[in-house]
């Protein structure tokens, strides 16, 4: 289901209250001109899964944090930030999953300069 990012928190909260209490995955897909953030939740009692998709312009890459709704979102949000360069709004931790590096851009973005010399960060 496609939704606007401004409605992400309310939609996920409503789904959680409707029994979709298990966060399966959060990821993103870079389509070049736009990025799609994907949220998959499961209702364990009914054996159902739902997928929410949030599209936004590549130059305006941000989503609100869903960590207050799902504790499992922590690593997924950190991955989206580091690998896709997506800003996670209202997130209170900037701990990295991976080692800090001096590269330019985000490795999972289409415009990432593969083949550039890698220089390990401090």
WOPEDA-V717647 format. One line per field, one symbol per residue. phi: phi as a letter, one per 40 degrees, with the letter a starting at -180 (. if undefined). psi: psi as a letter, one per 20 degrees, with the letter a starting at -180 (. if undefined). burial: I if it has 24 or more other C-alpha atoms within 12 Angstrom, else O. A space follows every 10 residues. Layout:
phi=???
psi=???
burial=???
//
This chain:
phi=.cbcccbdcc cccccccchc cbccabaabc bgcabbcbbb bbccccgbbb bbbbcacdcb caaccbdccb cccdcccccc cccbgccbcg ccbbdccbcc bccbgbdccc ccccgcccbc cc
psi=pprqhijggh ghgghghjim ioogqpaqpo jehrqppppp qqohhikqqq pppoqqqhil nqqqpjhhho hiighghhgh gghikppoqk pjpjpqgrpp rjrpaphjqh jpmqiqpppp r.
burial=OOOOIOOIIO IIOOIIOOOI IIIIIIIIII OOOOIIIIII IIOOOOOOOI IIIIIIOIOO IIIIIIIOII OOIIIIIIII IIIIIIIIOO OOOOOOOOOO OOOIOIIIIO OOOOOOOOOO OO
//
